[in-house]
Amino acid sequence: MSLIDSRLDRRTFLHTAGMGTLSASAFAADAEKPMIIIDCHAHIYGEDEKKYPTVPKPYRPPAGKGTVAHLKQEMQAAGVTHVTAIQTSTFYKWDNRFTADSARDNSDFMVGVVTLDPDDPQSPKQLEAYVKNYNVRGMRSIPAKSGKLDDPGVEQLWETAERLGIVINVLVSRDKRSEVESLVGRHPKLRVIIDHCLNLRAGKTLKPTLKDVTALARSPNVHAKLTFIPTGSAEEYPCSDMHEACLAVIETFGPDRCVWGSDFPCELWCPKISYAQHLRIFTHELGLDAKAQKAILGETAHRLWFRRR
């Protein structure tokens, strides 16, 4: 019986998963080793649209939201120390200049994750240039025009990423699970993140999608990005209908292969909750113990994106 079906007693589940309940003192970092909190999923938007032109009819945040300055304000207020900036394809498509420039210019707290066209033969060279010159530490991988993720153009980009020692963020739904498994199997040294956990959401697709996500945990180089609670929930904060699925993902992958991301700017991507509330779900609502929190909220992300190989 699955965790979703069984509706295990919360305390029993947390004990089984090795995550006891959280107290305020347990979450607070000790003075010798302060807690590092890293936001692994922020989309950023430039204010100079002449220098960084948008796509036609861009998906736009409310005025004043989504800028680097706004991101820094949210991070500071929430105690977040570092961030991975994810290329905003719905605003810039393949033009990664704003993401790359921002990662380079804010290297004290930010790294970049670009998105490149798998059908463009120049994309592998572009990726190498971004990594070498712009503080880019990852690439978001999407299907090619063929509709396939397991496509020769995607394969070339994964080969390049593996050679460069950066991270691949995979943005697909559950129909691409087998293709993810095939690519991962051919690149066992490549660190792979499943963005939004195959787009887990409440409703009739929750159980089958959760089954596909947890199946990917069999590959030790695959990691889960826990950004789906507010985007997949049918409820307001604290989005309780997605908690058990999130705990099941953490139990299967282990906290050392899970990361948190805010979906910044929340005003656009998950308007039912704020930046601080999204973080609070992981610090207070899920019942994670201090060790699991330290891994999910910072240590795993630091190892993936911020530690040079």
N, C-alpha and C positions, 0 to 999 in steps of 0.2 A: 504494500500500500504506500502511495506517495505521501510526501509531507503535506501536499495540498489536500489530498483526500482524507488523511487521518486526523487532521486538526489537532495535532498533539498538544497537550498541555504546554503552555509557553515556557514554564520553568524547566519542565522535563526536556523539551527540545533544546533549550539553550545549554543545559548541562550536557546533553548528548553531543552537541556541536562544539563543546569545549569553550563556551563563551559565557560565563556567569553573568549575573546582573551587574549593572553599572551604578556606581555611586559617584557623586561629584568629585570626591577626593581621588577615586580611581582614575577618572578621566584626566584630571589635572596632572600635567607632567611634573616629574620631580625636578628639583633645581639643577641637578647635575646633567640631566638629559632631557631638555625641553621637547615637547611634542612638535613634530613637523606636520603641518597640514598642507597638502598639495591638491589643488583643484585641477583635475585632469580633463576637464571638458568646458572650455570657455570659447565662445565665438566673439570675435572683436570686429569693430566697424570703424573705419576711418571717417574723419570729418571733412577732409579735403577730397572731394569727389572729382576734381580736375586732375589731381595727381594720381588718384586711385579710382578710376571710373568704375561704375557698377554695371551689372548686367541690366538689360531692359526689364522694367517692372521687378525690381529686387524685393525680396522679403525683408522688410525694414522694421527695426525696433522703434519704439516710441522716441520722440525727440529727446536728446540728451542721454539716452541709454545705450549701452553696448560699446562705449568708447573705452580706450585704455584707462583714461582717468576715472571713469565710472567703475571699471573693474578694480582698480587699485583701492577705491573707496570701499567697495564691498569686501574685498579681501582683508583690508585693515580692520574693518569693523567686526569681521567674523574670526579673526585670528589666523587667516590663511596666509602661508608664507611664500608659496610658489604656485605657478600655473603653467599648464600646457595650452597654448592657443591653437585651436583647431581651425583650419582654413574655412571661411564662411562661403561655401559654394553657392548658396542661395543669394549671395550679394555680389561675389566676385568671380564665380565659376572657376576657371582654371588660372586666373591671374592671382598668383600667390604673393605679389609684391608687398602688400600691406602686412600680411601675416609674417613674412620673412623679415621685413624691415623692423617691425615691432619686436620680434624675437631678438634681433641683433641689438636694437637700441635699448632694450629692457632686459638684458641678459642677466642682471642681478636677481631677477625673480621669474623670468619667463623663458620657455623654449617654444619653438614652433612645430606644428604638424601640418604639412602641406598636402594638397590634393592634386594629383597630376593625371592627365588624360592617358589612359592605357593604350589608346589607339594612335597616339602621337609617338613616332619613333625617336623623337628628341627628348622624351620625358625622362629616361634613365640618366642622361647627361644633366638635365635640369636638376634632378634630384641630387646628384652628386655635388653640383655647384651650391645648392641651397645648404646642404649639410656642411660643406667645407667653409662657406663664407658667411652664413646667416644664422647660425645657432639653431638650425632646424634639427630636431632629434627624432622625427617620426614622419610617416606618410599615411594618409588615409587612403584605403584601397576600396574601390568600387568596381562593379562589373564593366566590361568593355561594351562597345556598341553591339556586339554579338548577343548581348544579354547574359553572357557567361562571366563568372568570376574566374573560373579556371580557363583562362584565355592566354594565348601567347604574349600579348602585350602586358597583361597583369603579371605573368610569370617573369618577364624581364625586369619589371619593377621590384618584385619580391627578391629576385636574385641580387639586384643592386642594393636593396636595403639590407639584405643579409651580409653582403660584403662590407658595407659601410658600418655595420653594427648598430643600426637604428631600429626603431619599433614600427611595426605595421599595425595600423588601426583598421579593422575590417568593418565596413558599414553595409550590412546585408540583412535580409530577413531569413526566416527559417527555411525557405525553399532552397537556399544556397548552402545548407549545412554540409552536404556531401562534397561540394566543391571546396569549401573551406578545409575539410578534412584531407582532401587530396593535396591541396597546396601545402598545408601544414606538414603533411607526411613527407613531402619532397624538400622541405626546408626546416629540418629539426633544430637548427641553431638560431633560427629567426624568432625573435620575441613577438608574439601576436596578441593583440587586444581585440575582443569582440565588443564593438561599440553598441551601447544600449542593450546588450545581451539579446541580439536578434529581434529587438523591438518588442520585448515582453510587455504585455498590457492585459488589464483585467478583461474578463469575458470568456467566450468560448474557445479562444485560441491560447489562453494562458497555459493550460496543462500541456498541450502538445509542444508549444514553444519552449516551455521550461524543460521538457524532456530533451529537446534538441540542444538547448544551451548546455545542460549538464552533461550530455554525451560528449561535447567538445572538451570537457575537462580531462578526458582520457589522454589527450596530448599534453605532455608536461610543459610545453612552451606556449600554451594558450592561456590567456588571462581574461577575466571578466570585468567590464566597466559597468559599475552599478549606478547608472544615470537614469534608470527607467522608472523609478518609483513615482515621481510626480507626473511624468509624461504618459505613463501607462495606467495611472489610477483613474477610477471613476468617482473619486471622493475628494473632498477638500483636505487640507492639512489635518492630521499627519499622514493621509493617504494610506490608511491601514490595510486596505484591500490588497496592497502589493507587498506588505511586509513579509508574509510567509514565503512568498516566492523568492524574495531577496535573500532571506535567511537560508533557503534551500540552495541557492547559488553559492553563497558563502560556505556552507557546509561541504558542498561537493568540490569546489575549487580549493578551498582553504583560504584564510585571510591573506596569506602571502602571495596569492595570485588574483587578488581583487583590488580594484581602485575605485575611488569616488570622484565624481565630477558634478559641477553645479548646474550645467545647462545654461550658463550665463549667455546673454542677459535673460534672467528668469521672466522679466516682463514680456518677452516675446515667446520664449520656448516652453515655459511652464508657468503661466501667469497665475495659477491658483495658489502658488506658494512663493515666498521670497527666497533670496540667496541664503540668508541666515536660517530660515526654516528648513531648507533642503539639507544644510549641514546638520541642523539639530535632529533631524530624523536619524542620522547615524550616531550622534553623540548621546541621544537620550531615548528616542522612541523604539529603536530596534532591540535594545537590551544587550548590546555588545559589550564584552568586557574590555578592559583597558588594553590588553595585548592585541586583541582583534582590531580595535579601533586604531591603534598605532600603525598596524600593518596596512589596513584599508585606507586610512586617511593620509598616510604619508610615506611610510617606509617602502612599500612596494613600488609606488610611483617614483620615489627617489632612485631606487635601483634601476628602474626601467628607462627613465628619461634624463635624469640629472647626474648619474655617475658615468663618467667617461670611461670607455673601454680601451 
